[in-house]
Amino acid sequence: MERLDFSLNSARTMCEACLCVNGCDGANAQAIPYVMIVAERHVFNSHGLFRLLG
C-alpha cells in the first residue's frame, strides 16, 4: 500500500469535494470531514479518512 502525506486542510478539501460530487449537501459535506479527521487524530482509523478515499 502506498503512503500518502498531506495537510489536514488538503484532506478536508478532498473529502468535501468527494462528498459533494456524490450528492452530499454543503452542510453535511463540511461536517463529515471534520468528524473523520477528529477520528483519525484519536486513532479510530477504521472510521476515518481511508474509508472515504479508498
VEXVOTOR-638471 format. One line per field, with one value per residue (C-alpha): residue number from 1; residue in one letter; chain; x, y, z. Coordinates in steps of 0.25 Angstrom, whole numbers, m for minus. Layout:
REM residues N
seq	[NUM,...];
type	[A,...];
mol	[A,...];
x	[X,...];
y	[Y,...];
z	[Z,...];
This chain:
REM residues 54
seq	[1,2,3,4,5,6,7,8,9,10,11,12,13,14,15,16,17,18,19,20,21,22,23,24,25,26,27,28,29,30,31,32,33,34,35,36,37,38,39,40,41,42,43,44,45,46,47,48,49,50,51,52,53,54];
type	[M,E,R,L,D,F,S,L,N,S,A,R,T,M,C,E,A,C,L,C,V,N,G,C,D,G,A,N,A,Q,A,I,P,Y,V,M,I,V,A,E,R,H,V,F,N,S,H,G,L,F,R,L,L,G];
mol	[A,A,A,A,A,A,A,A,A,A,A,A,A,A,A,A,A,A,A,A,A,A,A,A,A,A,A,A,A,A,A,A,A,A,A,A,A,A,A,A,A,A,A,A,A,A,A,A,A,A,A,A,A,A];
x	[0,5,7,1,4,m4,m8,m21,m26,m24,m31,m43,m44,m42,m53,m63,m61,m63,m76,m81,m78,m86,m98,m96,m101,m92,m95,m92,m80,m74,m77,m74,m59,m57,m63,m54,m41,m44,m46,m32,m26,m31,m26,m40,m35,m46,m55,m47,m41,m37,m51,m55,m43,m42];
y	[0,14,24,38,50,63,74,74,85,77,65,73,79,66,60,71,70,55,56,68,61,49,57,61,75,86,86,71,72,81,74,60,62,70,57,48,56,56,41,40,49,39,27,22,18,9,21,31,36,23,19,31,32,17];
z	[0,m4,7,5,13,12,21,29,21,8,14,18,4,m3,6,4,m11,m11,m3,m12,m25,m19,m16,m1,2,6,21,22,13,23,35,31,28,42,49,41,43,58,58,51,61,72,65,61,47,43,43,37,24,18,17,9,0,m3];
